[in-house]
Structures are given as structure tokens and as C-alpha cells.
Amino acid sequence: MRPSPRVRTLAIDLIPHDPKLGLFVAPDIPSDKLKNAIKDYAKDVRIPEVLALYDGTLLGSAKDGVVLCKERLVFQNNDLQDPQEIRYDDIVRVNLKKRLLRGNLVLLDVNRGRATTEVAIDFSGKPDAASHVAHFL
């Protein structure tokens, strides 16, 4: 499934391609990072549907982070947590929470049928990337 031009344009406009922030925008996502993310936590993602990648690791392996696709995002904060997939249509609210000592969080209120739950994406490794991802969402 190829991303629509509108969603792709939003990703390009709102997410900078900035390796220092751990942000990579297609088609300039390093293949090793994308393959690591897909192999580790985004197993159902196909490479052509990827719009952008946030590498949340300190050493740059991209085995934790966020894969932003056309209709959904898939993320894993660390290996102790299960990967999560969220459809953009299910996001009710996006909040950026700045923490003094431990980076930033992007908090998502997600519609899960009859209930709304809060999900946190951790940006402690590269806190300045959080605002760009939150703005896109």
C-alpha cells in the first residue's frame, strides 16, 4: 500500500530529516535502521508504506522507536514493553509532556472500542524529536 500524496506531504512538511534527532523521512531512511525496526517491533509493516522513522536508541540501531506509516504508527519504547500499533483514526488527543530530567513523552489518548486509553511514546533518548512527531500526529 503506497502512502497517499497528502499524508506523505504532511510527513515531509512536519517531520524534519534530522539524524541528530533520530528522525528519518522516506525515502532517505537508512535501510539498516528500517530493517532493524521492522524485524524487532514493526513486523507487519511493509517498507513501501513507511513515511518516517524515529530511532529511539542511544546507539542508533533503531530497535526501539516509532515507525510512522500511511494509516498507522507502530512503536516500542524498549525491549521490556510489547510493540504497539495505533491507527491514526483512533487517536483522540495528542499531548506533549516535557519532563525535566528524563526527556519528553508524547501522550496519545486512543479510542479502544468503548474505552479511551492513554499511551505514552518515550523520547528520553532524543527529547527534541518529540515535538515534531506530536505535531505530525
C-alpha positions in Angstrom: 0.0 0.0 0.0 1.6 3.3 -1.1 1.0 6.3 1.1 -1.3 9.0 -0.3 0.4 12.1 -1.5 -1.4 14.2 1.2 -0.1 12.1 4.1 3.3 11.9 2.6 3.4 15.7 2.2 2.4 16.1 5.8 5.3 13.9 6.9 7.7 15.8 4.8 6.5 19.2 6.0 6.2 18.4 9.7 9.0 15.9 10.4 12.5 17.1 9.6 15.0 14.6 8.3 17.5 15.1 11.1 19.7 12.2 12.2 20.8 14.1 15.3 17.2 13.9 16.5 16.8 10.3 15.4 14.3 11.4 12.7 14.5 10.0 9.2 12.0 10.7 6.4 11.4 8.4 3.4 13.0 7.8 1.0 16.1 8.7 3.0 15.7 6.3 5.8 18.9 4.2 6.2 18.0 0.6 5.2 19.7 -1.0 8.2 17.7 1.1 10.6 14.4 0.4 8.8 15.1 -3.3 8.6 16.0 -3.4 12.3 12.8 -1.6 13.3 10.7 -3.9 11.1 12.4 -7.1 12.3 12.3 -6.1 16.0 9.0 -4.4 16.6 7.1 -3.5 13.4 6.8 -7.0 12.0 3.6 -6.3 10.0 5.0 -3.1 8.3 6.0 -3.2 4.7 8.8 -0.9 3.6 6.8 1.0 0.9 4.2 2.1 3.4 6.8 3.8 5.8 6.7 7.6 5.8 9.2 8.2 8.6 11.2 6.6 11.4 12.1 7.8 14.9 15.2 5.9 16.2 14.8 6.0 19.9 18.0 4.1 20.7 21.2 5.7 22.1 23.5 3.7 19.8 21.5 4.1 16.6 20.2 0.6 15.9 16.6 1.7 15.6 15.4 -1.4 17.5 13.3 0.9 19.7 11.4 3.9 18.4 8.5 4.7 16.1 7.6 3.7 12.5 5.1 6.2 11.0 3.1 4.8 8.1 0.2 6.0 6.0 -2.7 5.0 8.3 -0.9 3.9 11.5 2.1 4.1 13.7 4.0 1.2 15.3 6.2 1.8 18.3 8.2 0.2 21.1 9.8 2.2 23.9 12.1 -0.6 25.0 12.5 -4.3 24.8 10.6 -4.8 28.1 7.4 -3.5 26.5 5.4 -5.1 23.8 5.2 -3.2 20.5 2.0 -1.2 19.9 0.2 -0.4 16.8 -2.2 2.6 16.7 -4.3 3.7 13.8 -4.4 7.5 13.3 -8.2 7.4 13.1 -8.2 6.0 16.7 -6.2 8.9 18.2 -8.5 11.2 20.1 -5.9 13.6 21.6 -2.1 14.2 21.4 -0.2 15.8 24.2 3.5 16.6 24.6 4.7 16.2 28.1 8.1 17.7 28.9 10.0 16.1 31.8 12.9 17.9 33.4 15.3 15.0 33.9 14.1 12.2 31.6 13.3 13.7 28.2 9.8 14.1 26.7 6.8 12.0 26.2 4.1 12.1 23.5 0.9 11.0 25.2 -1.9 9.7 23.0 -5.5 9.2 24.0 -6.5 6.3 21.9 -10.1 5.1 21.3 -10.2 1.3 22.1 -13.8 0.5 21.4 -15.8 1.5 24.4 -12.9 3.0 26.3 -10.2 5.6 25.7 -6.8 4.7 27.0 -3.6 6.7 27.3 -0.5 5.5 25.6 3.0 7.1 26.1 5.7 7.2 23.5 9.1 7.8 25.2 11.5 10.3 23.7 14.1 10.3 26.6 17.0 9.5 24.3 16.3 12.4 21.9 13.7 14.7 23.5 13.8 17.4 20.8 12.2 14.9 18.4 9.0 14.6 20.4 7.5 17.9 19.3 7.9 17.1 15.6 6.2 13.7 16.0 3.5 15.1 18.2 2.8 17.9 15.6 2.5 15.3 12.8 0.1 13.2 14.8 
